[in-house]
Amino acid sequence: MKLDGRRESSNVEDRRGMSMGTKAGVGGLAGIIIIALMTFMRGGSLGDVVGNVIQSGALSQVQEEQVEGQREFTEEEQELAKFSRQVLASTEDVWTKVFKQMGKEYTPPTLVLFTGSVNSACGQASASVGPFYCSGDQKLYIDLSFFTDMKRQLGADGDFSYAYVIAHEVGHHVENLLGILGAAHNQMNKLNQTDANKVSVRLELLADYYAGVWGHYENAAYRSLEAGDIEEAIDCAEKIGDNYLQKKATGRVMPESFTHGTSAQRMRWLKRGLETGDMNTTTFNISESQL
């Protein structure tokens, strides 16, 4: 993905090295996989792990100790931080124009970069939960080590796959501004866990779609996508599907516990957004078989 010379967003809080952090723990996808395995062994589901992390739901509390002192960041870490700021700036430009076309005003979210763990309006979370969006403070939170874990644990790599992760969380912010997120959460509160998970899947797939919509207009404006970029993002979507992660964690799949959608669904909705850029499309007016 070509972002050379592009502006960096100022809507960023860099809390790296300043946050609370666990002295002994696992981060990113490795943490999700290990925690998922432990949850299944106790009779729970992946929904118990990830369901508490999505959007405005309260985050699970983590046991942590104060990590003192600052550290210098590697060149790779600084490049990832710069890349994240540039991607966020791109989402600001794209969604401002798209919202204007819809007769609405876009208010950008704040990106919080952290290491170890972080406090948000949705609760306290460790890096093991992965990136998340909190509607309570309209901020998206990312420990950049997640991208390293994507590469090492799942083999999902490439700058556009990283951009897709950020754009997905921004997609939840778009859902929030459009009233979709709040309405879905109100509905989920009235349902049993299995049915609430189904609503969660629709939210996640719509965020994937909106990530694709961003990519559609970003590339139309700047021709920033290079050969292989779309394939990288589609591959990433496959490897963060519920069935893929459950199979990797436990060797089995439990569809009733899905909260984010299958690999095939996530790939399909991301690709659809990239191809069409159509804001009239939604995951909430179709049957389950059409997802």
ZAMARGU-4260 file (C-alpha; in steps of 0.2 Angstrom, whole numbers, plus 5000, padded with zeros to 4 digits):
<rodrens>
0) 5000/5000/5000 | 5008/5017/4995 | 5006/5030/5008 | 5022/5040/5005 | 5020/5058/5008
5) 5003/5056/5015 | 4997/5066/5030 | 4996/5058/5048 | 4981/5060/5058 | 4982/5071/5074
10) 4968/5061/5082 | 4980/5050/5090 | 4984/5046/5109 | 5001/5038/5110 | 5001/5029/5127
15) 5015/5017/5122 | 5026/5014/5137 | 5015/5024/5148 | 5001/5011/5151 | 4999/4998/5164
20) 5004/4981/5158 | 5005/4963/5163 | 5023/4957/5168 | 5019/4939/5162 | 5006/4937/5149
25) 5002/4934/5131 | 4997/4947/5118 | 4987/4949/5102 | 4981/4934/5093 | 4992/4922/5103
30) 4982/4928/5118 | 4965/4926/5110 | 4970/4908/5105 | 4977/4903/5122 | 4962/4911/5131
35) 4950/4903/5120 | 4957/4886/5123 | 4956/4888/5142 | 4938/4894/5140 | 4933/4879/5130
40) 4941/4868/5143 | 4930/4876/5156 | 4915/4873/5146 | 4913/4890/5139 | 4913/4897/5121
45) 4924/4908/5111 | 4909/4921/5113 | 4914/4922/5131 | 4931/4928/5126 | 4928/4939/5111
50) 4910/4944/5115 | 4916/4955/5130 | 4928/4964/5119 | 4917/4971/5105 | 4913/4989/5103
55) 4904/4996/5118 | 4902/4980/5129 | 4912/4980/5145 | 4929/4973/5144 | 4935/4959/5155
60) 4945/4965/5169 | 4964/4959/5169 | 4976/4957/5183 | 4991/4968/5181 | 5005/4976/5189
65) 5013/4993/5186 | 5026/4993/5173 | 5038/5007/5177 | 5050/5016/5165 | 5050/5021/5147
70) 5058/5011/5133 | 5064/5016/5116 | 5054/5010/5101 | 5062/5000/5087 | 5062/5008/5069
75) 5049/4994/5065 | 5038/5000/5079 | 5039/5018/5074 | 5035/5014/5056 | 5020/5004/5061
80) 5014/5019/5072 | 5017/5031/5057 | 5008/5019/5046 | 4993/5018/5058 | 4992/5037/5059
85) 4992/5038/5040 | 4978/5025/5038 | 4968/5034/5051 | 4970/5050/5042 | 4964/5041/5026
90) 4949/5035/5035 | 4945/5053/5040 | 4946/5059/5023 | 4936/5045/5015 | 4922/5045/5028
95) 4920/5064/5029 | 4916/5064/5010 | 4905/5048/5011 | 4895/5056/5026 | 4894/5072/5017
100) 4886/5063/5002 | 4873/5056/5014 | 4869/5073/5021 | 4878/5069/5037 | 4893/5075/5047
105) 4907/5063/5051 | 4916/5065/5068 | 4932/5055/5068 | 4937/5043/5082 | 4953/5044/5091
110) 4966/5031/5089 | 4975/5025/5105 | 4991/5016/5104 | 4996/5007/5119 | 5007/4993/5126
115) 5003/4979/5138 | 4986/4985/5144 | 4975/5000/5143 | 4960/5009/5152 | 4945/5014/5141
120) 4927/5020/5144 | 4922/5002/5141 | 4934/4995/5155 | 4952/4989/5157 | 4959/4978/5144
125) 4976/4969/5140 | 4984/4967/5123 | 4977/4949/5123 | 4960/4955/5118 | 4967/4962/5101
130) 4962/4979/5094 | 4944/4985/5099 | 4933/5000/5097 | 4924/5008/5112 | 4908/5018/5109
135) 4909/5025/5126 | 4923/5036/5122 | 4923/5034/5103 | 4941/5028/5103 | 4949/5013/5095
140) 4963/5004/5104 | 4978/4995/5097 | 4993/4987/5104 | 5005/4987/5088 | 5012/4970/5094
145) 4995/4963/5087 | 5002/4965/5069 | 5017/4955/5074 | 5006/4941/5081 | 4996/4941/5065
150) 5011/4937/5056 | 5019/4925/5068 | 5004/4916/5074 | 4993/4916/5059 | 5004/4920/5044
155) 4993/4935/5040 | 5005/4949/5034 | 5006/4964/5023 | 5003/4982/5025 | 4985/4982/5018
160) 4980/4968/5030 | 4986/4979/5044 | 4976/4994/5037 | 4961/4982/5036 | 4962/4979/5054
165) 4962/4998/5058 | 4948/5001/5045 | 4938/4987/5053 | 4938/4996/5070 | 4934/5012/5061
170) 4920/5003/5053 | 4912/5000/5071 | 4914/5019/5073 | 4904/5022/5057 | 4891/5010/5064
175) 4890/5020/5080 | 4888/5037/5071 | 4874/5029/5060 | 4865/5022/5075 | 4867/5004/5070
180) 4879/5000/5084 | 4867/5006/5098 | 4852/4998/5091 | 4861/4981/5089 | 4867/4982/5107
185) 4850/4986/5113 | 4843/4971/5104 | 4857/4960/5110 | 4853/4964/5128 | 4835/4957/5126
190) 4841/4940/5118 | 4849/4924/5124 | 4868/4922/5121 | 4866/4912/5105 | 4854/4924/5097
195) 4864/4939/5103 | 4880/4931/5095 | 4870/4931/5079 | 4868/4950/5080 | 4886/4952/5085
200) 4891/4943/5069 | 4881/4955/5058 | 4889/4969/5067 | 4906/4962/5063 | 4903/4958/5045
205) 4896/4975/5042 | 4912/4983/5050 | 4922/4972/5037 | 4911/4978/5024 | 4914/4996/5029
210) 4933/4993/5029 | 4931/4987/5011 | 4921/5003/5007 | 4935/5013/5014 | 4947/5004/5003
215) 4936/5006/4988 | 4936/5025/4990 | 4954/5026/4996 | 4961/5017/4980 | 4949/5027/4969
220) 4956/5044/4975 | 4975/5039/4977 | 4978/5023/4967 | 4987/5017/4983 | 4983/4999/4982
225) 4997/4989/4974 | 4998/4971/4967 | 4994/4958/4980 | 4987/4971/4993 | 4969/4965/4991
230) 4974/4947/4992 | 4983/4951/5008 | 4968/4958/5016 | 4957/4944/5010 | 4969/4932/5018
235) 4969/4941/5034 | 4950/4941/5034 | 4950/4922/5032 | 4962/4919/5046 | 4953/4929/5059
240) 4936/4920/5055 | 4928/4912/5071 | 4929/4895/5063 | 4948/4897/5059 | 4952/4903/5076
245) 4942/4890/5085 | 4949/4876/5075 | 4967/4883/5079 | 4963/4884/5097 | 4954/4868/5101
250) 4953/4857/5085 | 4934/4859/5084 | 4921/4872/5079 | 4906/4878/5088 | 4895/4889/5076
255) 4883/4894/5090 | 4897/4903/5099 | 4902/4913/5083 | 4903/4932/5087 | 4913/4938/5071
260) 4908/4927/5057 | 4916/4913/5047 | 4931/4915/5037 | 4921/4914/5021 | 4909/4927/5027
265) 4922/4939/5032 | 4931/4937/5016 | 4915/4940/5006 | 4909/4955/5015 | 4926/4964/5014
270) 4928/4960/4996 | 4910/4966/4993 | 4914/4983/5001 | 4930/4984/4991 | 4921/4981/4975
275) 4906/4992/4977 | 4908/5006/4990 | 4889/5006/4991 | 4883/5013/5008 | 4865/5006/5005
280) 4871/4989/5008 | 4869/4982/5026 | 4870/4965/5034 | 4854/4968/5044 | 4841/4966/5031
285) 4845/4949/5024 | 4843/4931/5030 | 4857/4921/5039 | 4859/4911/5023 | 4864/4927/5014
290) 4877/4933/5026
</rodrens>
